[in-house]
Amino acid sequence: MDDHHDPRLPLGPRALDHRIVTALRACGANPRVAGAARALSRAGEHGALWFAAGFTAAAADRPRRRAWLRGTALTAGAHAASSGLKRVVRRPRPAHVEPLVGTRCRHSFPSSHAASSAAAALAFAALGAPAAVPLAAAVCLSRVVAGVHYPSDVAAGAALGALTAGLGLRWIREGTRD
């Protein structure tokens, strides 16, 4: 056993998750970083940012309206799947750091913010909105900086979202021909 081990942190593979949360949450001590993390976390709450973007694009891009709505539906599906899985896994949120934002659920795995963000990034980028990718990455990172998710929560949520949208890419593209 390491003589310098913090007894509040687990040993083994989960220790890395805890160390990363601790390090990134420390970045949130900077008021600008904290403000950005809070804003991104709030914008991503229940997929709101992505639903607003998808519906706005559907209204603005009438020839591909169905494709945008399908991408938005896949984003909603990823969020719902993540929320359901979270109720099954029931992993507690990080308790060793002070969170920057409140949460409505005390469970963290997988991150629903990450699931909806990754789904939207993949779906919307396929429709010609590549800015969705860095924005989605920022939303995902904000959850760890805010101290409400472990990196593995975010990675699992992002994988679930990417899988959901990836399975639906053909359906999205068919929406451009309807």
C-alpha positions as CSV (number, residue, x, y, z in Angstrom):
1,M,0.0,0.0,0.0
2,D,1.2,3.5,-0.8
3,D,2.2,5.5,2.3
4,H,0.9,8.7,0.6
5,H,-2.6,7.3,-0.2
6,D,-5.5,9.5,0.7
7,P,-7.8,7.3,2.8
8,R,-10.9,8.9,1.4
9,L,-10.1,7.6,-2.1
10,P,-10.5,4.0,-3.2
11,L,-7.6,1.9,-4.3
12,G,-7.3,0.1,-7.6
13,P,-9.0,1.1,-11.0
14,R,-11.6,3.4,-9.4
15,A,-8.8,5.5,-7.8
16,L,-8.0,7.0,-11.2
17,D,-11.6,8.1,-11.6
18,H,-11.4,9.8,-8.2
19,R,-8.1,11.5,-9.0
20,I,-9.3,12.9,-12.3
21,V,-12.5,14.3,-10.7
22,T,-10.4,15.9,-7.9
23,A,-7.9,17.4,-10.4
24,L,-10.6,18.7,-12.8
25,R,-12.9,20.0,-10.0
26,A,-9.8,21.9,-8.7
27,C,-9.8,23.7,-12.1
28,G,-13.3,24.9,-11.2
29,A,-11.8,27.1,-8.4
30,N,-11.1,29.6,-11.2
31,P,-14.3,31.7,-11.5
32,R,-14.3,31.7,-15.3
33,V,-13.9,27.9,-15.5
34,A,-16.6,27.5,-12.8
35,G,-19.0,29.8,-14.7
36,A,-18.4,27.9,-18.0
37,A,-18.9,24.5,-16.3
38,R,-22.2,25.7,-14.7
39,A,-23.5,27.2,-17.9
40,L,-22.7,24.1,-20.0
41,S,-24.1,21.8,-17.3
42,R,-27.3,23.8,-17.2
43,A,-27.6,24.0,-20.9
44,G,-27.3,20.3,-21.2
45,E,-29.8,19.5,-18.5
46,H,-32.3,16.9,-19.9
47,G,-30.8,17.4,-23.4
48,A,-32.4,20.9,-23.6
49,L,-29.5,22.4,-25.6
50,W,-29.7,19.6,-28.1
51,F,-33.5,19.6,-28.4
52,A,-33.5,23.4,-29.0
53,A,-30.7,23.1,-31.6
54,G,-32.4,20.2,-33.4
55,F,-35.9,21.8,-33.4
56,T,-34.3,25.2,-34.6
57,A,-32.4,23.4,-37.4
58,A,-35.6,21.5,-38.4
59,A,-37.5,24.8,-38.6
60,A,-34.7,26.6,-40.5
61,D,-33.7,23.7,-42.9
62,R,-37.1,22.8,-44.3
63,P,-35.8,20.4,-47.0
64,R,-34.1,18.3,-44.3
65,R,-36.7,18.9,-41.6
66,R,-37.4,15.1,-41.1
67,A,-33.7,14.4,-40.9
68,W,-33.2,17.0,-38.1
69,L,-36.2,15.7,-36.3
70,R,-34.9,12.1,-36.5
71,G,-31.5,13.2,-35.2
72,T,-33.3,15.0,-32.3
73,A,-35.4,11.9,-31.6
74,L,-32.2,9.8,-31.4
75,T,-30.8,12.3,-29.0
76,A,-33.9,11.9,-26.8
77,G,-33.6,8.2,-27.1
78,A,-30.0,8.2,-25.9
79,H,-31.0,10.5,-23.0
80,A,-33.9,8.2,-22.0
81,A,-31.7,5.0,-22.3
82,S,-29.1,6.6,-20.1
83,S,-31.7,7.7,-17.5
84,G,-33.1,4.2,-17.3
85,L,-29.7,2.6,-17.0
86,K,-28.8,5.1,-14.3
87,R,-31.7,3.8,-12.2
88,V,-30.5,0.2,-12.6
89,V,-26.8,0.8,-11.9
90,R,-27.3,3.3,-9.0
91,R,-23.7,4.4,-8.8
92,P,-23.4,7.4,-6.3
93,R,-22.1,10.7,-7.5
94,P,-18.6,11.8,-6.4
95,A,-18.8,12.6,-2.7
96,H,-15.2,13.6,-2.2
97,V,-15.5,17.0,-4.0
98,E,-17.9,19.9,-3.5
99,P,-20.1,20.1,-6.6
100,L,-20.5,23.3,-8.6
101,V,-24.1,22.5,-9.7
102,G,-27.0,20.7,-8.2
103,T,-28.4,17.5,-9.6
104,R,-31.9,16.1,-9.6
105,C,-30.7,12.5,-9.3
106,R,-28.1,11.2,-6.9
107,H,-26.9,8.5,-9.3
108,S,-24.1,9.2,-11.8
109,F,-23.6,6.2,-14.1
110,P,-23.9,6.7,-17.0
111,S,-24.0,10.5,-17.6
112,S,-27.2,11.4,-19.4
113,H,-25.6,14.8,-20.3
114,A,-22.9,12.9,-22.1
115,A,-25.3,10.4,-23.7
116,S,-27.5,13.2,-25.2
117,S,-24.5,15.3,-26.2
118,A,-22.7,12.5,-28.0
119,A,-25.9,11.4,-29.8
120,A,-26.5,15.0,-30.9
121,A,-22.9,15.5,-31.9
122,L,-22.9,12.5,-34.2
123,A,-26.4,13.1,-35.6
124,F,-26.0,16.8,-36.1
125,A,-22.5,16.6,-37.5
126,A,-23.8,14.1,-40.1
127,L,-26.3,16.8,-41.1
128,G,-23.5,19.4,-41.6
129,A,-23.2,20.9,-38.1
130,P,-19.7,20.0,-37.1
131,A,-19.7,22.6,-34.3
132,A,-21.9,20.2,-32.3
133,V,-18.8,18.0,-31.7
134,P,-16.7,20.4,-29.7
135,L,-19.7,21.8,-27.9
136,A,-20.7,18.2,-26.9
137,A,-17.2,17.6,-25.7
138,A,-17.4,20.8,-23.6
139,V,-20.7,19.7,-22.1
140,C,-19.2,16.3,-21.2
141,L,-16.1,17.8,-19.6
142,S,-18.2,20.3,-17.7
143,R,-19.8,17.5,-15.7
144,V,-16.5,16.3,-14.4
145,V,-15.2,19.9,-13.7
146,A,-18.5,20.5,-11.9
147,G,-17.7,17.5,-9.7
148,V,-21.0,15.6,-10.4
149,H,-19.6,12.8,-12.6
150,Y,-16.6,10.5,-12.7
151,P,-14.8,10.3,-16.1
152,S,-16.1,6.7,-16.5
153,D,-19.7,8.0,-16.1
154,V,-19.0,10.4,-19.0
155,A,-17.3,7.9,-21.1
156,A,-20.1,5.4,-20.7
157,G,-22.7,8.0,-21.4
158,A,-20.9,9.2,-24.5
159,A,-20.5,5.6,-25.8
160,L,-24.2,5.0,-25.3
161,G,-25.1,8.2,-27.1
162,A,-22.7,7.5,-29.9
163,L,-24.0,4.0,-30.3
164,T,-27.6,5.2,-30.3
165,A,-27.0,7.9,-33.0
166,G,-24.7,5.6,-34.9
167,L,-27.3,2.9,-35.2
168,G,-29.7,5.6,-36.4
169,L,-27.5,7.4,-39.0
170,R,-29.1,5.6,-41.9
171,W,-32.5,6.5,-40.6
172,I,-31.4,10.2,-40.4
173,R,-30.0,10.1,-43.9
174,E,-33.3,8.6,-45.2
175,G,-35.0,11.7,-43.7
176,T,-33.2,13.9,-46.2
177,R,-34.9,12.0,-49.1
178,D,-38.5,11.8,-47.7
